[in-house]
Amino acid sequence: MKNIISLITILSLCLANDGIISGVTYFDYTNSEDVSSFNFKRQYFNYSIKKSDDLKFKVVFDVGNTSKLDGEDNRLDAFLKKAQIDYNCDWWKTSLGLIGTNTYGVQEKNWGYRFIEKSPLDLNGFASTADLGIGISKTLPSNLHLSLQFVNGEGYKKPQSDKHHKTSLNVTYGESNISKNTGYNAGIVYSTENTDDDPITMTSVFGGYAADKFRFGLEYDILSNNGAEHTLTSFTSNFKYSDKINVFARYDLIDDNNEDVMNGENYLIAGLTLDCGNGFIIAPNVRVKSFEDEAIDSENEYKISFQFKF
C-alpha cells in the first residue's frame, strides 16, 4: 500500500510540471473449469517530458500482482518500470537509466494485443521488458533499425545479484509497428549474458506483414540456459472486419527439447476485439493449452479482456 501512496504522490508532483501524463489499464473476466472471476491485470502510469529537441525523459510505473509470497498471491504492488533518458545526437540516440529492452518490442507490436496476452518472449521468460543500463540506437535512411544495449540482465523487478551483464543486439528492417501502420518487417535479436558457468543466450528471428485488412506475424526463438535449449515458435494473425471489429488468432509452440521428459506445450488464443471508442476496447476470447504429455488434459479458458487508455 505504501508503494501505491508513493506512486500517487509522484504523479501529483508531475502534474505541477510541464509534461504528458497517460496510462493504460488491463483487466478481464475469466471463466474456466475451476474459476469464474474478474481480475485486475495491469495498470501503467506514464509521465514524459521533452526538455529540448535532443533530450527527452520518461517514467513508467507498473501496478500489478506481486509474487513475494509462495503460492497464489493477488496483492497489488507498484514497480518503477522505466526511468529513461533519451539523448539524440548526430550519430545515434542514447538511452540511459531503467530502459525498455530491445529484445521483444517489434514482435509484441506484430502480435498487437498486449492487453489480451503478453508477447511470447515475455510470457515464457525468454526476455525481460525493461532493465537498468545503457543503449544506443539508430535508424538508417534505408529503413534499417539498429539497437545495441548493455544492461544488468535481472529485469526491472530485481536488483543486480552478480557481476555479470547482458548485451543485446537488434537488427530490424522495415516498419517496426505494423499494428498501427501498413508495411512489413523482418529482423533478428541476439542477447548473451555471462554466468559463472555457460553464458545464457537468446536468439529471436521474426517477421510481420500488414495490409488494409490483414496482419500476420511469425517468430522463432531459441533460449540456451545451463546446457538446455528451449525453442518457441509463434504465429499471429488479424483480420480487420470493420473500423470497430477485428478478429484475431495466435498459436504458440513451446519445447524444451528434452527427449526424456515431455514438457512441450501448445497455446492457442482466438477471439475478436470491439473498439468502443475513447480508448476503451473489449475482447471476448478463448484460450486452449494442450500438452506434449498426452496424460495431461488440455486446459480451456474463456475470457473477456478489457483495455482502457487515457
C-alpha positions in Angstrom: 0.0 0.0 0.0 2.8 2.4 0.8 4.1 1.9 -2.7 0.7 2.9 -4.2 0.7 6.0 -2.0 4.2 6.9 -3.2 3.1 6.5 -6.8 0.1 8.8 -6.3 2.3 11.4 -4.6 4.8 11.3 -7.5 2.1 11.6 -10.1 0.7 14.6 -8.3 4.1 16.3 -8.4 4.3 15.5 -12.1 1.0 17.5 -12.6 2.8 20.6 -11.4 5.4 20.3 -14.1 5.2 20.6 -17.9 4.9 17.1 -19.5 2.4 14.5 -20.5 0.7 12.0 -18.2 -1.0 9.0 -19.8 -1.9 5.4 -18.8 -3.5 2.1 -19.7 -5.5 -0.4 -17.7 -5.9 -4.1 -18.4 -8.5 -6.3 -16.6 -10.6 -9.3 -17.6 -13.4 -11.7 -16.7 -12.2 -15.4 -16.7 -14.4 -18.5 -16.8 -12.7 -21.9 -16.6 -13.4 -25.3 -15.0 -12.1 -24.1 -11.7 -12.5 -20.3 -11.7 -15.1 -17.6 -12.5 -13.8 -14.2 -11.6 -13.0 -10.6 -12.6 -9.2 -10.0 -12.5 -7.1 -6.8 -12.4 -4.2 -7.5 -14.7 -2.1 -4.3 -15.1 -2.1 -0.6 -14.7 0.6 1.6 -16.3 1.1 5.2 -15.5 3.4 7.2 -17.9 4.9 10.6 -17.5 7.1 12.1 -20.3 8.7 15.4 -20.8 10.6 16.9 -23.7 13.3 19.2 -22.4 14.6 20.1 -25.9 14.6 18.6 -29.4 17.5 16.4 -28.3 16.6 15.5 -24.8 13.6 13.5 -23.5 12.7 11.9 -20.2 10.1 9.2 -19.5 8.9 7.5 -16.3 6.6 4.4 -16.3 5.0 2.9 -13.2 3.7 -0.7 -13.4 1.0 -1.7 -10.9 0.3 -5.4 -10.9 0.1 -8.6 -8.7 3.2 -9.2 -6.6 4.9 -12.6 -6.2 6.5 -12.0 -2.9 4.9 -15.0 -1.2 4.8 -18.7 -2.0 1.7 -19.9 -3.7 -1.1 -17.7 -5.1 -0.7 -14.0 -4.1 -3.1 -11.5 -5.6 -1.9 -8.4 -3.7 -1.2 -5.3 -5.8 2.2 -3.7 -5.8 3.8 -0.8 -7.8 7.1 -1.1 -9.6 9.2 1.5 -11.4 9.4 0.0 -14.8 11.1 2.9 -16.7 13.1 5.9 -15.8 14.6 6.5 -19.2 16.6 9.5 -20.6 16.9 9.7 -24.4 19.5 11.9 -25.9 19.7 12.4 -29.7 23.0 13.4 -31.3 24.1 13.5 -34.9 25.2 9.8 -34.9 22.6 8.0 -32.8 20.2 8.1 -29.9 21.5 7.2 -26.5 19.1 5.8 -23.8 20.2 5.7 -20.1 18.7 4.5 -16.9 15.9 2.0 -16.4 15.2 1.5 -20.1 12.9 -0.6 -22.3 14.8 -3.6 -23.7 15.3 -4.1 -27.4 14.6 -7.8 -27.4 10.8 -8.0 -27.7 9.2 -4.7 -28.8 8.7 -5.3 -32.6 7.5 -8.9 -32.0 4.9 -7.6 -29.5 3.7 -5.0 -32.0 3.4 -7.7 -34.6 1.1 -9.5 -32.2 -0.7 -6.2 -31.4 -2.7 -7.2 -28.3 -0.7 -6.9 -25.2 -3.8 -6.4 -23.1 -5.1 -9.8 -24.1 -1.8 -11.7 -23.6 1.9 -10.9 -23.2 4.2 -11.3 -26.1 5.5 -14.9 -26.5 9.0 -13.9 -25.4 7.8 -12.1 -22.3 5.2 -14.7 -21.4 7.7 -17.6 -21.5 10.5 -15.8 -19.7 12.8 -15.6 -22.8 13.4 -11.9 -22.3 12.6 -9.1 -19.8 10.8 -5.9 -20.9 12.9 -3.4 -19.1 16.3 -3.3 -17.4 18.9 -0.9 -15.9 21.7 0.0 -18.3 22.6 1.9 -21.4 21.7 1.6 -25.1 22.3 3.2 -28.4 20.0 3.0 -31.5 19.9 4.4 -35.0 17.5 4.3 -38.0 19.3 4.4 -41.3 17.7 6.0 -44.4 17.2 2.6 -45.8 14.6 1.9 -43.0 17.1 -0.4 -41.2 16.8 -0.1 -37.4 19.9 -0.9 -35.3 19.9 -1.1 -31.5 22.7 -2.2 -29.0 22.2 -2.4 -25.3 24.3 -3.3 -22.2 22.2 -3.9 -19.1 22.2 -5.7 -15.8 20.2 -8.7 -17.0 17.9 -9.0 -14.0 14.9 -7.1 -15.4 13.2 -4.2 -13.6 11.8 -6.1 -10.6 15.0 -7.5 -9.2 18.3 -5.9 -8.1 21.6 -6.9 -9.7 22.7 -10.1 -7.8 26.0 -10.8 -9.6 28.9 -9.3 -11.6 27.6 -10.3 -15.0 25.7 -8.2 -17.5 23.6 -8.8 -20.6 24.4 -7.5 -24.1 21.6 -7.4 -26.7 21.7 -6.5 -30.4 18.5 -5.9 -32.5 18.6 -5.5 -36.3 15.2 -4.8 -37.9 14.4 -3.9 -41.4 11.0 -2.3 -42.4 8.0 -0.9 -40.5 8.5 -1.5 -36.7 4.8 -1.1 -35.7 2.5 -2.9 -38.1 -0.3 -2.9 -35.5 -0.8 0.8 -36.4 0.7 1.1 -39.9 0.7 -1.0 -43.1 4.0 -2.5 -44.2 6.3 -5.3 -43.3 9.3 -6.1 -41.1 12.0 -8.7 -40.7 14.6 -8.9 -38.0 16.9 -10.7 -35.6 17.7 -10.2 -32.0 20.6 -11.8 -30.2 21.4 -11.4 -26.5 24.1 -13.0 -24.3 24.7 -12.9 -20.6 27.8 -14.4 -18.9 27.3 -16.6 -15.8 29.6 -18.5 -13.5 29.1 -21.4 -15.9 28.0 -21.3 -19.6 26.5 -18.0 -20.9 22.8 -17.5 -21.3 21.9 -16.7 -24.9 18.7 -15.9 -26.7 18.1 -15.6 -30.4 14.8 -14.4 -32.0 14.1 -14.4 -35.7 10.9 -12.6 -36.7 8.8 -11.0 -39.4 5.5 -9.4 -39.9 3.2 -8.0 -42.6 0.2 -5.7 -42.5 -2.2 -4.6 -45.3 -5.5 -2.8 -45.2 -7.4 -5.8 -43.8 -4.9 -8.4 -42.7 -1.9 -8.6 -40.3 0.4 -11.6 -39.8 3.4 -12.2 -37.6 5.8 -15.1 -37.2 8.7 -15.6 -34.8 11.1 -18.4 -33.9 13.1 -18.1 -30.6 15.9 -20.1 -29.0 16.9 -19.8 -25.4 20.1 -21.6 -24.2 20.4 -21.7 -20.5 22.6 -24.0 -18.3 23.1 -26.5 -21.1 19.4 -26.7 -22.0 17.9 -25.3 -25.2 14.3 -24.1 -25.3 12.5 -23.2 -28.5 9.5 -21.1 -29.1 7.5 -20.7 -32.3 4.6 -18.2 -32.6 2.2 -17.4 -35.4 -0.3 -14.5 -35.1 -3.0 -13.3 -37.5 -5.5 -10.5 -37.5 -8.4 -9.7 -39.8 -10.0 -6.2 -39.8 -13.7 -6.8 -40.3 -14.6 -3.1 -39.8 -13.2 0.0 -38.2 -14.6 -1.2 -34.9 -14.2 -5.0 -35.1 -11.1 -7.2 -35.5 -10.8 -11.0 -35.5 -7.5 -12.5 -34.3 -5.7 -15.7 -33.5 -2.4 -16.7 -32.1 -0.7 -20.1 -31.8 2.5 -20.7 -29.7 4.5 -23.9 -29.6 7.0 -24.3 -26.7 9.5 -27.1 -26.4 12.5 -27.7 -24.1 13.9 -30.4 -26.5 14.2 -32.9 -23.6 13.6 -36.3 -25.1 13.3 -37.9 -21.6 10.6 -35.6 -20.3 7.7 -34.4 -22.4 7.3 -30.8 -21.3 6.2 -29.3 -24.6 3.1 -27.1 -24.7 0.8 -25.7 -27.4 -1.1 -22.5 -26.6 -4.0 -21.2 -28.8 -5.7 -17.8 -28.4 -8.6 -16.7 -30.6 -11.3 -14.1 -30.4 -12.3 -10.6 -31.5 -11.9 -7.0 -30.4 -14.6 -4.4 -30.2 -13.4 -0.8 -30.2 -15.9 1.2 -28.2 -14.1 4.5 -28.7 -12.5 6.9 -26.2 -9.7 4.4 -25.6 -11.9 1.5 -24.4 -11.6 -1.9 -26.1 -13.5 -5.2 -25.2 -12.1 -8.5 -26.5 -14.0 -11.8 -25.9 -11.5 -14.7 -26.4 -10.9 -18.4 -25.8 -7.6 -20.0 -24.8 -6.7 -23.6 -25.2 -3.4 -25.0 -23.7 -2.5 -28.6 -24.7 0.5 -30.6 -23.7 3.0 -32.9 -25.3 2.4 -35.4 -22.5 -0.9 -36.9 -23.5 -1.6 -37.9 -19.9 -2.2 -34.3 -19.1 -5.6 -33.0 -20.0 -5.8 -29.8 -22.1 -6.9 -26.6 -20.3 -9.6 -24.3 -21.6 -10.4 -20.7 -20.6 -13.0 -18.3 -21.7 -12.2 -14.6 -21.2 -13.4 -11.1 -21.8 -10.4 -8.8 -21.8 -10.7 -5.1 -21.4 -8.3 -2.2 -22.2 -8.8 1.4 -21.3 -6.3 4.2 -22.3 -6.2 7.7 -21.1 
